[in-house]
């Protein structure tokens, strides 16, 4: 495996994916489908991308791994091409879309809690809904 091959495959993949922020594990799986990249080590790939001026590697927001798993949120490190880093306005819009999606899921959980008369689930869902509204207010203030 040559590092130039890995670099080119990473560039190609990250330029064409619809969501520019890609979990490192997904990029690694993409690379490993090619015979000349099957032996790419995750640590080596992370180090290479982190030092490269065309890529930005970062950790997702700190979140409890158990809660993340329950909500279907990946705690994988992420990578993005520097040319695809969103503007502040784009990032805010994307975050609001995610909050909308989470709000809909919590709304469903709240309805289920009411149907089952589950006070614990209702309390947790309402708490998370309040947190979403606080995050929205914080985003709007920026």
C-alpha positions in Angstrom: 0.0 0.0 0.0 1.2 3.4 -0.9 0.2 6.5 1.1 -0.5 8.4 -2.1 -3.1 5.7 -3.0 -4.7 6.0 0.4 -4.7 9.8 0.1 -6.3 9.8 -3.4 -9.0 7.3 -2.3 -9.8 9.3 0.8 -10.1 12.5 -1.3 -12.3 10.8 -3.9 -14.6 9.4 -1.2 -14.9 12.5 0.9 -15.6 14.7 -2.1 -18.5 12.6 -3.3 -20.4 11.6 -0.1 -23.6 13.5 0.6 -22.8 14.1 4.3 -19.3 15.6 4.3 -18.7 14.6 8.0 -17.8 10.9 7.8 -17.1 8.5 10.7 -13.5 7.3 10.4 -14.8 3.7 10.6 -16.9 4.3 7.5 -13.9 5.7 5.6 -11.7 2.8 6.7 -14.4 0.3 5.5 -14.5 2.1 2.2 -10.7 1.9 1.9 -10.5 -1.8 2.8 -12.7 -2.8 0.0 -9.7 -2.2 -2.3 -7.1 -5.0 -2.4 -4.2 -2.5 -2.2 -5.7 -0.8 1.0 -6.9 -3.9 3.0 -4.0 -3.6 5.4 -4.6 0.1 6.3 -4.4 0.5 10.1 -7.0 2.7 11.7 -4.4 4.5 13.9 -2.1 5.1 11.0 -4.9 6.4 8.9 -6.1 8.7 11.7 -2.5 10.0 12.2 -2.0 10.6 8.5 -5.3 12.5 8.0 -4.9 14.5 11.2 -1.5 15.8 10.0 -2.7 16.5 6.4 -3.7 20.0 5.4 -6.6 18.7 3.2 -8.4 16.8 6.0 -9.7 17.7 9.4 -10.1 14.9 12.0 -12.2 15.5 15.1 -14.0 13.8 17.9 -17.8 14.1 18.1 -19.3 16.1 21.0 -18.6 14.4 24.3 -21.6 12.2 25.2 -22.1 9.2 27.4 -21.4 6.1 25.2 -24.5 4.3 26.6 -26.8 7.2 25.9 -25.2 7.7 22.4 -25.8 4.0 21.6 -29.4 4.2 22.8 -30.0 7.2 20.6 -28.2 5.7 17.6 -25.4 8.3 17.7 -21.9 7.2 16.7 -19.1 8.1 19.0 -16.5 7.5 16.2 -13.9 10.1 15.4 -14.9 12.0 12.2 -13.1 13.3 9.2 -14.0 16.0 6.7 -12.3 17.7 3.8 -11.2 21.2 4.7 -12.9 22.4 1.6 -16.2 21.0 2.8 -16.2 22.5 6.3 -19.6 24.2 6.6 -20.0 27.9 7.2 -21.5 29.0 10.6 -24.9 29.4 8.9 -24.7 26.0 7.3 -23.6 24.4 10.6 -26.5 26.1 12.5 -29.0 24.9 9.9 -27.7 21.4 10.1 -27.8 21.4 13.9 -31.4 22.7 13.8 -32.3 19.8 11.5 -30.8 17.3 13.9 -32.6 18.9 16.8 -35.9 18.7 14.8 -35.3 15.0 14.2 -34.5 14.4 17.8 -37.5 16.4 18.9 -39.8 14.2 16.7 -38.3 11.1 18.2 -38.8 12.5 21.7 -42.4 13.5 20.8 -43.0 9.8 19.9 -41.5 8.7 23.1 -43.6 11.1 25.1 -46.8 9.9 23.4 -45.8 6.3 24.2 -45.1 7.3 27.8 -48.6 8.9 28.0 -50.2 5.8 26.4 -48.5 3.5 28.9 -48.8 5.9 31.8 -45.0 5.6 32.2 -44.0 8.5 34.5 -40.3 7.7 34.3 -40.2 7.8 30.5 -42.4 10.9 30.4 -40.0 12.7 32.8 -36.9 11.8 30.8 -38.5 12.8 27.5 -39.7 16.1 28.9 -36.3 16.8 30.4 -34.6 16.1 27.0 -37.2 18.3 25.2 -36.3 21.2 27.6 -32.6 20.6 26.8 -33.3 20.7 23.1 -35.1 24.1 23.5 -32.1 25.4 25.5 -29.7 24.3 22.8 -32.0 26.0 20.2 -31.9 29.2 22.2 -28.1 29.0 22.5 -27.8 28.5 18.7 -30.0 31.4 18.0 -28.0 33.7 20.3 -24.7 32.9 18.5 
